Amino acid sequence: MLYFETSDDGIHWSEDQLLAAMPQRDGEQAGHYQVSGLYDNRITTTIWASTDKGTCWKKRRTVTSNSRFNHAYVRCPLHFKAPFCFFWSDGDAHRFSKSQLYFGDFKGNVWQLPYEMKTDFEKPVKVN
């Protein structure tokens, strides 16, 4: 069974740095998007790092881009182990749509879980 800390919102703390997987619309600062942006299909998932306890942040990489779907609700599992460092789903914010599940690591690798499980165990597909 997995337990999730919903207050973490994709942030990982270590002794020397903070790592954050968070939604961002192109051209905006990390974590600063309008409330209406949550319902925008142009939200991407990005990785940011801070070495000064969160005072300054530097973007490390964009892990999703050019998607026609929203990638805005990133979560970190409690006591995660790479490569399952954060996870999210996508979907169309304006109409009913298919939704895919993804997970990734703080190096920027992303995997997509199968939409349909044909056996008890299925291998995720690496998307980048």
ZIWO-V9573 format. One record per pair of residues at least 12 apart in sequence whose ideal C-beta (glycine too) atoms are under 6 Angstrom apart, sorted by the first residue. I is the first residue (numbers start at 0). J is the second residue. If there is no record, write none. Layout:
BEGIN
I,J
I,J
END
This chain:
BEGIN
1,76
2,77
3,76
4,77
7,75
9,21
9,73
9,75
9,85
16,48
16,50
17,49
17,53
18,48
18,105
19,47
20,46
20,73
20,85
21,73
22,42
22,71
23,45
24,36
24,41
24,42
29,47
29,56
37,71
38,92
40,67
40,68
40,69
40,92
42,69
42,70
42,71
43,61
43,63
43,64
43,70
44,62
44,63
44,70
44,73
45,61
46,59
46,60
46,105
60,107
62,103
62,107
62,109
68,89
68,90
68,91
69,90
69,92
70,87
70,89
72,87
73,85
73,87
74,86
81,104
82,104
82,108
83,102
84,104
84,105
85,103
86,102
87,101
88,100
99,111
100,112
109,126
109,127
110,123
110,125
111,124
111,126
END
